[in-house]
Amino acid sequence: MLMGDFTRGFLLGLLVGEGHFGGDGRQAQITLRMHARHRRLFEWLLKNVPGSRLYGPYSHGGRSYYQWMVRGEGLKKLLPLLDSLPLEEIDPVTFEKYRRMKLNYRL
């Protein structure tokens, strides 16, 4: 997956700040959940991360939000890019979550 420096850096920032690395017990997934006012940001993600999906908007507890996910083939294509980023150096906590997801799902 080819991305310019800005796109890679912006994606890294989103994942460090808002990302969840896990899965549903069958397959790994990366999830971002943010307020519905960030719709354009989610559209940017859909355009720049092929195979990702957007769900929502959902309303819960007086909050309206979207949930973006990448899993399956889309995640497999994203992994080499994520592996090339200095995630461990920038945020060891996020790196550990990413590493654990990869181990748990044999990626």
C-alpha positions as CSV (number, residue, x, y, z in Angstrom):
1,M,0.0,0.0,0.0
2,L,1.6,3.2,-1.2
3,M,1.1,6.4,0.9
4,G,2.8,9.7,0.9
5,D,4.6,10.9,4.0
6,F,1.7,13.1,5.2
7,T,-0.8,10.3,4.8
8,R,1.4,7.8,6.7
9,G,2.1,10.3,9.5
10,F,-1.5,11.3,9.8
11,L,-2.7,7.7,9.9
12,L,0.0,6.9,12.5
13,G,-1.2,9.8,14.7
14,L,-4.8,8.7,14.4
15,L,-4.0,5.1,15.4
16,V,-1.8,6.2,18.3
17,G,-4.4,8.6,19.6
18,E,-7.7,6.8,18.9
19,G,-6.9,3.3,17.6
20,H,-8.0,0.0,19.1
21,F,-6.0,-3.1,18.1
22,G,-7.9,-6.3,18.7
23,G,-10.3,-8.6,17.2
24,D,-13.6,-10.5,17.5
25,G,-12.1,-13.9,18.4
26,R,-12.0,-15.0,14.8
27,Q,-10.2,-12.2,13.0
28,A,-8.0,-9.3,13.9
29,Q,-9.2,-5.7,13.4
30,I,-8.2,-2.1,13.9
31,T,-11.0,0.1,15.1
32,L,-11.4,3.9,15.4
33,R,-14.5,5.2,17.2
34,M,-15.1,8.9,17.1
35,H,-17.9,11.5,17.3
36,A,-20.1,11.8,14.3
37,R,-18.8,15.4,13.7
38,H,-15.6,13.7,12.3
39,R,-17.5,12.2,9.3
40,R,-15.1,13.8,6.8
41,L,-12.1,12.3,8.6
42,F,-13.7,8.9,8.3
43,E,-14.3,9.5,4.6
44,W,-10.6,10.3,4.2
45,L,-9.8,7.0,6.0
46,L,-12.0,5.1,3.6
47,K,-10.3,6.7,0.6
48,N,-6.8,6.1,1.9
49,V,-7.2,2.7,3.5
50,P,-8.6,0.3,0.9
51,G,-10.8,-2.4,2.4
52,S,-11.7,-0.4,5.4
53,R,-15.4,0.0,6.4
54,L,-17.4,2.7,8.2
55,Y,-20.3,1.8,10.5
56,G,-22.9,4.2,12.0
57,P,-23.7,6.7,13.0
58,Y,-24.7,5.2,16.3
59,S,-26.2,6.9,19.3
60,H,-25.5,5.8,22.8
61,G,-25.5,7.6,26.0
62,G,-26.3,10.9,24.4
63,R,-23.3,10.6,22.1
64,S,-23.4,10.1,18.3
65,Y,-20.4,8.3,16.8
66,Y,-19.0,6.4,13.8
67,Q,-16.9,3.3,14.0
68,W,-14.3,2.7,11.3
69,M,-12.7,-0.8,10.9
70,V,-10.1,-2.5,8.9
71,R,-9.9,-6.3,9.0
72,G,-9.5,-9.2,6.6
73,E,-7.7,-8.5,3.4
74,G,-7.7,-4.8,4.0
75,L,-5.8,-5.3,7.3
76,K,-3.4,-7.7,5.6
77,K,-2.5,-5.0,3.1
78,L,-2.1,-2.4,5.8
79,L,0.2,-4.5,8.0
80,P,3.4,-3.9,6.0
81,L,2.8,-0.2,6.1
82,L,2.2,-0.3,9.9
83,D,5.3,-2.5,10.4
84,S,7.4,0.1,8.5
85,L,6.3,3.0,10.9
86,P,8.3,3.9,14.0
87,L,5.4,2.9,16.2
88,E,7.5,1.3,18.9
89,E,9.8,4.3,19.2
90,I,6.9,6.9,19.2
91,D,4.4,5.1,21.5
92,P,5.5,1.8,23.2
93,V,2.0,1.3,24.7
94,T,0.3,1.4,21.3
95,F,3.1,-0.7,19.8
96,E,2.5,-3.4,22.4
97,K,-1.3,-3.4,21.6
98,Y,-0.5,-3.8,17.9
99,R,2.1,-6.5,18.6
100,R,-0.3,-8.4,20.8
101,M,-3.0,-8.3,18.1
102,K,-0.6,-9.7,15.6
103,L,0.5,-12.5,17.9
104,N,-3.1,-13.4,19.0
105,Y,-4.2,-13.6,15.4
106,R,-1.0,-15.1,14.0
107,L,-0.4,-12.2,11.6
